Amino acid sequence: MKPSLIVKDLDKAFVGVHAVDHLSFQCQPGTVHVLQGENGAGKSTVLKMLSGMYQPDSGEIILNGTPVKFRHPSEARRKGIAMVYQEMSVLPELTVAQNIWLHEEHRVGKGWLLKEARMLEATQQLAQTYGIEVDPYMRTGDLAIAQQQMVEILKALAVDPEILILDEPTSALTVKEVEKLHNIVKTITAAGKTVLFISHRMEEVFEFGDYATILKDGKLVDTVDLKAVTEADIIRMMVGRELQDIFPAKLDKESDEALFRVEDLGDGKHFHNISFELRKGEILGIGALDGQGQTQMMRAIAGIQRHTTGRIQLNGEELHYQNCRKALKQGIGYVPEDRKIQGLCLGMSVRENLSMTSMFRDSRLGFIDRKKETKQANASVEQMNIRTPSLLQKVGNLSGGNQQKVAIGKVLNDLPKVILLNEPTRGIDVEAKQEIYRLIRRLASEGIAVLLYTSDMMETIGLSDRVITMYEGHITGELSSSELTEERIMFGAMGLGEQAGEGA
């Protein structure tokens, strides 16, 4: 069978980084081809060259037997290559229909005047074809992140691509929407089209993929048939060695010292009557499905949004603060789920991001002590194992895993007593996850109390000393380390906490 896509000796370098090093692989029509590797392995760079966002320094892209060169994503789209980027690009002020047909207006009307009715009709037809429920009239900025991601996917499908590129498409999706995406992918491949796919969730690699090309440091390791390999095989190729003891050892003995207390906390809308305590040096996990009020609760504790009832205590003293800066000053740090939008300033340097929360403490007479700032940033880079050419590198140019380390390191620089981690390993490769796991456990061993939410059930079980379960904004149960099983957590996460012990 003739390959639908051939990548031949493709090469791309940036300042200080050889992102893709003379890479070659090919894809067959009617298949899902996975690009797999650690953060910084070059996966996204390859996809951006295929979609026209980047131009290769050398090498060839051969599409259906014909060499092609793209100077802009619009040229790639006209040739039948559409990409859903990891960073969402929807325009929040436009409607769903306007976003989907942006720059593709000629497909739904002729001339300079847009045919709004035709655009809305085309959106409804497209959504119906792929089984996606969406209101074409809705302002996109009013949608949840998961719904915005589905709009991005519809936007790519609107050009009826021969090759659909999906870069971490499920990181913002709920379980139900991941199933819809899987059905879309099956529909596309059944029609003889090709899907290029990146995911850090290993189960999705095997669920979605037919073949995988593994990269390390921008170079080809191997291309494999996913039916002929295991997860352990893929991991060995990704990191160059086997990973042992994925999660670090837990506490030998639970502390009796209650460092942090939340009592009857609520906002009247997203979470209600929340009460729990955090002991010194422990990791308290939150077992919940997406959208059960856990993010709003953590944001309220961190001072980002208001709560209407309840109180928060640290070391027996009630805390009063109205914003996250004052919360951090009193010892509460928060690492948000979306590092790119909420956690980092992508256009600023590694040094500036790392020192952002501590700049007032490290300044004199209103001037930042650059020498002290640089010393502290160097210590954070070493402590967090942040891979960057220099402290002056823009954070936006780092891989996702290294960006996440900067987001955590930034909060740690203000020496919090309690740290709230919301999806700390989202979009991070296997080895980088292990580094974050070890860091979280080290923080706990140093006496910091950690409140953790992750949508990865194995992380919740593997990292937590205790778990509280949440459903529809209420705490439904508490599980000790010896009680942590997926079944017990799911009982609580689905509002069946009282039945968690039966048959578990």
VOGU-3710 file (C-alpha; in Angstrom, 3 decimals, decimal comma):
1> mkpslivkdl> 0,000/0,000/0,000  1,269/3,450/-0,896  2,107/5,566/2,232  -0,124/8,584/2,784  2,741/10,492/4,394  6,517/10,131/4,298  8,818/12,134/6,554  12,327/11,931/5,150  15,446/13,154/6,974  13,545/16,028/8,596
11> dkafvgvhav> 15,684/18,413/10,660  14,876/21,453/12,814  17,017/23,416/15,281  16,293/26,377/17,531  18,757/28,459/19,533  20,483/26,021/21,882  18,193/23,094/20,997  18,332/20,534/18,151  14,625/19,774/18,339  14,360/17,265/15,447
21> dhlsfqcqpg> 17,489/15,474/14,264  17,247/13,999/10,727  14,039/12,100/11,429  12,434/9,628/8,996  9,176/7,639/9,252  6,060/6,976/7,187  2,314/6,595/7,767  -0,206/4,332/6,040  -3,730/5,364/5,003  -6,525/4,167/7,279
31> tvhvlqgeng> -4,314/4,044/10,380  -3,597/5,996/13,561  0,121/6,718/13,865  1,291/7,742/17,336  4,347/9,918/18,004  5,695/8,942/21,397  8,557/10,245/23,536  9,451/12,276/26,588  8,689/15,977/26,818  11,290/17,709/24,672
41> agkstvlkml> 11,744/14,661/22,427  10,594/16,672/19,391  7,056/15,348/18,870  5,214/18,663/18,737  7,943/20,202/16,584  7,455/17,447/14,007  3,712/17,999/13,946  4,108/21,757/13,623  6,367/21,265/10,605  3,801/18,937/9,036
51> sgmyqpdsge> 1,025/21,492/9,647  2,968/24,455/8,248  3,508/26,318/11,520  7,272/25,653/11,361  9,432/25,222/8,269  12,088/22,470/8,419  15,777/23,388/8,106  16,239/20,414/5,806  14,543/17,169/4,747  11,328/16,359/2,889
61> iilngtpvkf> 7,627/15,963/3,581  6,003/13,728/0,950  2,205/13,742/0,842  0,556/10,989/-1,233  3,749/10,609/-3,276  4,283/14,337/-3,891  6,911/16,455/-2,044  5,284/19,471/-0,377  6,486/22,641/1,323  4,216/24,699/3,555
71> rhpsearrkg> 4,932/28,316/4,449  1,758/28,701/6,516  -0,841/26,419/8,168  -3,419/27,597/5,616  -1,328/26,004/2,830  -1,216/22,716/4,729  -4,984/22,823/5,253  -5,554/23,381/1,539  -3,430/20,292/0,856  -5,503/18,212/3,288
81> iamvyqemsv> -3,504/18,397/6,558  -5,376/19,815/9,568  -4,054/19,994/13,127  -5,597/20,332/16,565  -2,872/22,017/18,601  -2,119/21,310/22,243  -2,601/25,033/22,973  -6,186/26,001/22,173  -6,637/28,796/19,627  -10,367/29,514/19,794
91> lpeltvaqni> -11,378/33,174/19,837  -13,555/33,552/22,941  -15,631/36,501/21,694  -16,770/34,665/18,545  -19,564/32,108/18,379  -18,913/28,404/17,936  -19,903/28,612/14,256  -17,672/31,630/13,622  -14,694/29,856/15,197  -15,214/26,679/13,198
101> wlheehrvgk> -15,414/28,466/9,850  -12,810/31,127/10,571  -10,695/31,557/7,398  -12,895/28,935/5,731  -15,847/31,231/5,004  -15,637/30,442/1,287  -16,875/26,957/2,094  -20,194/28,274/3,371  -20,765/31,353/1,235  -19,424/33,381/-1,691
111> gwllkearml> -18,406/37,006/-1,834  -17,438/39,346/0,982  -20,633/39,055/2,998  -20,815/36,093/5,354  -23,929/33,965/5,126  -24,580/33,542/8,835  -27,543/31,198/8,357  -25,517/28,932/6,071  -22,620/28,954/8,542  -24,903/27,894/11,384
121> eatqqlaqty> -26,461/25,174/9,239  -23,027/23,870/8,202  -21,923/23,759/11,857  -24,994/21,749/12,853  -24,433/19,317/9,968  -20,751/18,895/10,879  -21,503/18,330/14,565  -24,240/15,826/13,704  -21,939/13,917/11,329  -19,407/13,349/14,110
131> gievdpymrt> -21,828/12,980/17,019  -20,810/16,133/18,894  -23,387/18,162/20,799  -22,645/21,857/20,409  -24,664/25,061/20,192  -23,431/26,984/17,110  -24,858/30,252/18,506  -22,943/29,980/21,794  -20,124/32,392/22,576  -17,059/30,142/22,680
141> gdlaiaqqqm> -15,565/31,871/25,726  -18,611/30,820/27,756  -17,950/27,127/27,117  -16,059/24,811/29,470  -12,479/23,989/28,455  -13,505/20,489/27,349  -16,223/21,913/25,067  -13,769/24,440/23,642  -11,476/21,544/22,760  -14,312/19,837/20,901
151> veilkalavd> -14,820/23,073/18,933  -11,112/22,942/18,009  -11,595/19,375/16,764  -14,661/20,357/14,701  -12,686/23,243/13,231  -10,050/20,791/11,977  -12,696/18,397/10,649  -14,439/21,221/8,761  -11,829/21,048/5,965  -12,386/17,278/5,547
161> peilildept> -8,661/16,533/5,954  -6,828/13,552/4,501  -4,449/13,718/7,472  -5,723/14,823/10,898  -3,066/15,718/13,477  -4,041/15,570/17,163  -1,525/16,951/19,682  -2,595/15,957/23,220  -6,292/16,276/22,280  -7,649/14,492/25,367
171> saltvkevek> -5,821/16,424/28,106  -8,815/18,769/28,537  -11,583/16,267/27,717  -13,891/14,340/30,013  -14,187/10,549/29,748  -17,391/10,887/27,712  -15,762/13,261/25,250  -12,697/11,016/24,900  -15,098/8,269/23,798  -16,599/10,628/21,215
181> lhnivktita> -13,129/11,474/19,925  -12,322/7,771/19,655  -15,452/7,280/17,532  -14,451/10,224/15,331  -11,000/8,734/14,810  -12,498/5,359/13,882  -14,836/7,057/11,394  -11,961/8,916/9,752  -9,638/5,925/9,483  -12,453/3,725/8,181
191> agktvlfish> -12,678/6,192/5,285  -9,009/5,565/4,486  -7,653/8,729/6,092  -4,660/9,010/8,420  -4,504/10,303/11,989  -1,265/11,437/13,660  -1,674/11,338/17,428  0,237/12,421/20,545  -0,798/11,453/24,062  1,056/11,060/27,345
201> rmeevfefgd> -1,655/8,678/28,567  -0,274/5,264/27,773  -3,675/3,576/27,765  -4,774/5,961/24,993  -1,703/5,154/22,916  -2,826/1,535/22,722  -6,548/2,349/22,562  -6,235/4,792/19,650  -3,048/3,753/17,870  -2,052/1,211/15,225
211> yatilkdgkl> 1,624/2,153/14,894  3,995/4,271/16,981  7,169/6,151/16,174  9,265/6,677/19,301  11,562/9,703/19,553  14,321/10,552/22,000  16,217/13,852/21,929  14,772/14,582/18,488  16,044/11,331/16,973  14,216/8,229/15,802
221> vdtvdlkavt> 14,375/5,291/18,205  12,044/2,950/16,309  8,674/2,602/14,594  6,624/-0,310/15,959  3,328/-2,104/15,475  1,460/-1,456/18,725  -0,063/-4,928/18,630  3,435/-6,391/18,953  4,703/-4,372/21,962  3,767/-3,656/25,573
231> eadiirmmvg> 3,668/-0,478/27,655  6,974/-1,508/29,240  8,552/-1,820/25,776  7,423/1,689/24,825  8,685/3,168/28,104  12,082/1,503/27,710  12,426/2,988/24,235  11,300/6,419/25,429  13,663/6,753/28,372  16,430/4,359/27,386
241> relqdifpak> 15,969/2,213/30,482  13,305/0,444/32,523  11,387/2,434/35,118  11,245/0,795/38,521  9,156/1,771/41,537  7,075/4,414/39,800  5,745/5,960/43,014  8,022/6,809/45,974  7,449/5,188/49,362  4,653/6,602/51,490
251> ldkesdealf> 4,751/7,683/55,133  5,786/4,918/57,526  3,646/6,458/60,223  0,928/9,062/59,903  1,569/12,336/61,725  -0,789/13,323/64,509  -0,008/17,028/64,031  -2,872/18,786/62,241  -1,175/21,641/60,412  -4,088/22,904/58,300
261> rvedlgdgkh> -7,849/22,822/58,799  -10,781/23,686/56,577  -14,154/23,872/58,309  -17,582/24,110/56,659  -16,208/25,872/53,558  -18,682/26,693/50,790  -19,426/29,151/48,018  -23,128/28,392/47,673  -22,693/27,154/44,114  -19,764/24,833/43,375
271> fhnisfelrk> -18,823/23,358/46,772  -20,625/23,035/50,098  -19,810/22,263/53,754  -16,214/21,217/53,024  -14,341/20,127/56,159  -11,006/18,317/56,354  -7,615/18,550/57,997  -4,125/18,246/56,578  -1,381/16,851/58,747  2,182/17,995/58,653
281> geilgigald> 4,160/16,054/56,051  1,231/14,187/54,472  -0,257/14,095/50,995  -4,053/14,278/51,034  -5,580/13,267/47,715  -8,946/14,298/46,317  -10,793/11,450/44,617  -13,297/12,942/42,193  -14,456/12,947/38,618  -13,969/16,143/36,609
291> gqgqtqmmra> -16,237/19,062/37,457  -17,273/18,098/40,996  -16,244/21,395/42,591  -12,704/20,374/43,533  -11,030/23,063/41,411  -13,277/25,837/42,752  -12,645/24,608/46,302  -8,860/24,666/45,810  -9,028/28,107/44,193  -11,050/29,405/47,154
301> iagiqrhttg> -8,511/28,024/49,630  -5,767/29,663/47,567  -7,515/33,055/47,677  -8,242/33,201/43,947  -12,019/33,161/44,346  -14,350/33,890/47,236  -16,054/31,514/49,639  -19,223/32,547/51,463  -19,114/30,219/54,475  -16,536/28,466/56,611
311> riqlngeelh> -13,057/29,160/57,896  -9,461/28,182/57,223  -6,859/27,581/59,941  -3,092/27,164/59,801  -1,231/26,070/62,968  -4,405/26,682/64,965  -4,815/30,296/63,826  -7,662/31,400/61,598  -6,506/32,947/58,331  -8,069/35,958/56,648
321> yqncrkalkq> -7,104/36,881/53,094  -8,846/38,173/49,992  -6,385/37,259/47,249  -3,788/34,671/46,314  -0,855/36,983/47,082  -1,974/37,330/50,702  -2,698/33,586/50,890  0,830/32,839/49,679  2,239/35,299/52,201  0,431/33,380/54,952
331> gigyvpedrk> 1,863/30,067/53,737  -0,601/28,662/51,167  0,698/28,011/47,641  -1,337/26,880/44,630  -0,254/25,279/41,337  -3,186/25,547/38,881  -4,283/22,942/36,356  -3,540/25,093/33,287  0,118/26,080/33,476  0,095/28,010/30,198
341> iqglclgmsv> -2,792/30,340/31,015  -2,909/30,396/34,823  0,522/29,327/36,043  3,178/30,981/33,880  4,064/34,057/31,851  5,189/32,286/28,671  6,860/35,350/27,167  9,066/35,899/30,226  12,284/34,084/31,086  12,784/31,068/33,332
351> renlsmtsmf> 14,495/33,310/35,898  11,663/35,854/35,930  8,976/33,159/36,280  10,788/31,365/39,086  11,239/34,576/41,084  7,769/35,986/40,430  6,164/35,058/43,756  9,218/35,967/45,861  10,225/39,227/44,159  8,761/41,411/46,921
361> rdsrlgfidr> 10,648/39,468/49,574  13,890/39,676/47,594  13,673/43,346/46,644  15,298/46,331/48,289  13,676/49,774/48,250  11,433/48,583/45,433  14,292/47,273/43,261  14,765/43,568/42,530  18,091/42,154/43,716  19,138/40,521/40,427
371> kketkqanas> 22,100/38,745/41,989  19,894/37,134/44,621  17,198/36,414/42,019  19,690/34,634/39,741  21,152/32,624/42,635  17,694/31,507/43,730  16,644/30,670/40,163  19,797/28,580/39,621  19,044/26,680/42,828  15,470/26,022/41,649
381> veqmnirtps> 16,633/24,821/38,216  18,998/22,360/39,903  16,485/21,292/42,550  13,679/20,775/40,027  15,934/19,375/37,278  14,559/21,958/34,820  16,106/21,409/31,401  16,758/24,812/29,870  19,668/26,237/27,826  19,833/29,191/30,249
391> llqkvgnlsg> 17,877/31,171/32,820  17,152/33,708/30,085  15,259/31,187/27,945  11,584/32,084/27,513  9,378/29,634/29,401  7,166/29,317/26,312  10,072/27,652/24,486  10,440/24,864/27,061  8,771/21,465/26,794  5,528/20,908/28,708
401> gnqqkvaigk> 7,230/18,939/31,484  9,826/21,612/32,091  7,153/24,309/32,045  5,319/22,389/34,773  8,483/22,198/36,875  8,862/25,974/36,588  5,202/26,437/37,641  5,790/24,345/40,780  9,227/25,852/41,470  7,766/29,361/41,294
411> vlndlpkvil> 5,375/28,581/44,163  8,023/26,767/46,216  10,288/29,810/46,136  7,918/31,573/48,525  8,374/28,757/51,072  4,741/27,649/51,567  3,655/25,533/54,527  0,714/24,121/52,525  0,756/23,508/48,774  -2,299/22,773/46,628
421> lneptrgidv> -1,532/20,837/43,439  -4,223/20,720/40,751  -3,352/18,225/37,978  0,430/18,518/38,576  1,336/15,973/35,877  -1,111/16,892/33,097  0,612/16,725/29,704  3,867/15,354/31,123  5,772/12,317/29,877  6,483/9,190/31,919
431> eakqeiyrli> 9,929/10,087/33,195  9,012/13,701/33,995  6,034/12,384/35,965  8,377/10,315/38,109  10,416/13,418/38,855  7,265/15,262/39,937  6,217/12,274/42,096  9,591/12,280/43,868  9,401/16,051/44,321  5,910/15,888/45,863
441> rrlasegiav> 7,000/13,195/48,299  10,169/15,132/49,170  8,091/18,224/49,931  5,951/16,152/52,283  9,035/14,664/53,957  10,234/18,231/54,631  7,029/18,922/56,567  4,937/20,634/53,886  1,281/19,571/53,829  0,119/18,701/50,297
451> llytsdmmet> -3,452/18,732/48,945  -3,492/16,928/45,591  -6,042/16,515/42,831  -5,272/14,447/39,742  -7,656/12,859/37,255  -5,259/9,887/37,002  -6,622/7,340/39,482  -3,311/5,484/39,772  -1,593/8,733/40,755  -4,217/9,366/43,419
461> iglsdrvitm> -3,650/5,893/44,866  0,132/5,867/44,369  0,845/9,276/45,901  -1,780/9,854/48,600  -1,456/9,021/52,284  -5,193/9,614/52,645  -7,973/10,447/50,181  -11,162/12,461/50,544  -13,788/11,791/47,869  -16,018/14,485/46,360
471> yeghitgels> -19,253/14,412/44,401  -21,317/17,416/43,284  -19,394/19,767/45,566  -19,709/17,659/48,729  -17,192/15,448/50,526  -18,615/11,937/50,411  -15,970/9,962/52,277  -12,441/9,576/53,572  -10,081/6,656/52,947  -6,883/5,787/54,766
481> sselteerim> -3,794/4,561/52,929  -4,680/0,903/53,564  -8,196/1,436/52,147  -7,127/2,996/48,839  -8,466/1,027/45,909  -9,875/2,234/42,611  -13,262/0,743/43,456  -13,515/2,469/46,848  -12,496/5,837/45,403  -14,991/5,512/42,549
491> fgamglgeqa> -17,810/4,735/44,975  -17,149/8,023/46,746  -16,538/9,928/43,507  -19,957/8,844/42,232  -21,810/9,797/45,416  -21,980/6,276/46,785  -19,557/6,775/49,656  -21,608/4,864/52,210  -21,433/1,747/50,051  -17,665/2,003/49,506
501> gega> -16,867/-0,672/52,049  -19,333/-3,222/50,742  -17,557/-5,845/48,709  -14,525/-3,607/48,125
//
